[in-house]
Amino acid sequence: QVQLVESGGGLVQAGGSLRLSCAASQSIWSFNAMDWYRQAPGKQREFVALITSGGQTNYAESVTGRFTISRDNAKNLVYLQMNSLKPDDTAVYYCYARATMTAYWGQGTQVTVSS
């Protein structure tokens, strides 16, 4: 069973930055893509960003220009650098790994942005 463990969440003031990490229990080369999603209280989980095995990236419109997704294949890590954070970014952030026949979720890390 693949394990995804997120870290790096916390409390930050608006305008600040955080870097989230997602550590995979197996080589991330085995996944077609790795994503970040988020879920705010009372809202549905929403897509934030993804990076393919080939390094292509895609972002939700709401975070484009502020967030950057990257990967370290040697360390089996995926990062989400979040800059210019806004209170609306407050949510639990989840790592998501897409394999050919299945997918895996992490347990999430809380990000809280104060105004």
C-alpha positions in Angstrom: 0.0 0.0 0.0 1.4 3.4 -1.0 1.7 5.9 1.8 1.7 9.7 1.1 2.6 11.9 4.0 2.1 15.7 3.8 3.9 18.2 6.0 4.7 21.9 6.1 1.3 23.3 7.0 0.7 25.8 9.7 -0.5 29.3 10.5 0.7 32.2 8.4 -0.3 35.8 8.0 -1.8 37.0 4.7 1.0 37.7 2.2 3.2 35.1 3.7 4.6 31.9 2.3 4.6 28.2 3.1 6.1 25.2 1.4 4.2 21.9 1.7 5.9 18.6 1.1 4.5 15.2 0.2 6.6 12.2 0.9 5.8 9.0 -1.0 6.6 5.5 0.3 7.7 4.4 -3.2 9.3 5.9 -6.2 7.2 8.8 -7.6 8.4 7.7 -11.1 5.7 5.0 -10.8 2.9 7.7 -10.8 1.6 9.3 -14.0 1.1 12.6 -12.1 1.1 13.9 -8.6 -1.4 16.6 -7.5 -2.3 18.8 -4.7 -5.9 19.3 -3.7 -7.4 21.3 -0.9 -10.6 21.4 1.1 -11.9 24.3 3.0 -14.5 24.0 5.8 -17.9 23.4 4.3 -16.6 23.2 0.8 -15.8 20.4 -1.7 -12.3 19.3 -2.2 -10.8 21.2 -5.1 -7.8 20.8 -7.4 -4.8 23.1 -6.8 -1.9 21.9 -8.9 -0.4 18.9 -10.6 2.9 17.8 -12.0 3.3 14.9 -14.4 6.1 12.4 -14.5 7.5 14.4 -17.4 7.5 17.6 -15.4 4.5 19.3 -17.0 2.5 21.4 -14.5 -1.0 22.7 -14.3 -2.6 25.0 -11.8 -6.0 26.1 -10.7 -6.8 29.6 -11.8 -7.1 30.8 -8.2 -3.4 29.9 -7.4 -1.7 30.6 -10.8 1.2 32.9 -10.3 1.3 32.4 -6.6 1.8 28.6 -6.1 4.5 26.4 -7.7 4.5 22.6 -7.7 7.8 20.8 -8.1 9.2 17.3 -7.5 12.4 15.7 -6.3 12.5 12.3 -7.9 15.6 11.2 -6.0 13.9 11.9 -2.7 10.4 10.8 -3.7 9.1 14.2 -2.7 6.6 16.6 -4.2 6.5 20.2 -3.1 3.9 23.0 -3.2 5.5 26.4 -2.7 2.8 28.9 -1.7 3.5 32.6 -1.9 1.3 35.6 -1.4 -1.1 33.6 0.7 -4.6 34.8 1.2 -7.2 34.0 3.9 -9.2 32.1 1.1 -6.3 29.7 0.8 -7.1 28.4 4.3 -7.8 24.6 3.9 -6.6 21.2 4.5 -4.1 20.4 1.6 -3.9 16.9 0.3 -1.4 15.1 -1.8 -2.8 12.8 -4.6 -0.8 10.3 -6.6 -2.2 9.0 -9.9 -1.1 5.6 -11.0 -2.4 3.8 -14.2 -5.1 1.7 -12.4 -5.5 3.5 -9.1 -4.8 6.5 -7.1 -3.8 7.4 -3.5 -4.5 10.2 -1.1 -2.4 11.5 1.8 -3.9 12.4 5.1 -3.7 16.1 4.6 -2.0 19.1 6.3 -3.8 22.2 7.6 -2.9 25.6 6.2 -4.5 28.6 8.0 -4.0 32.1 6.6 -4.9 34.9 9.0 -6.0 38.3 7.8 
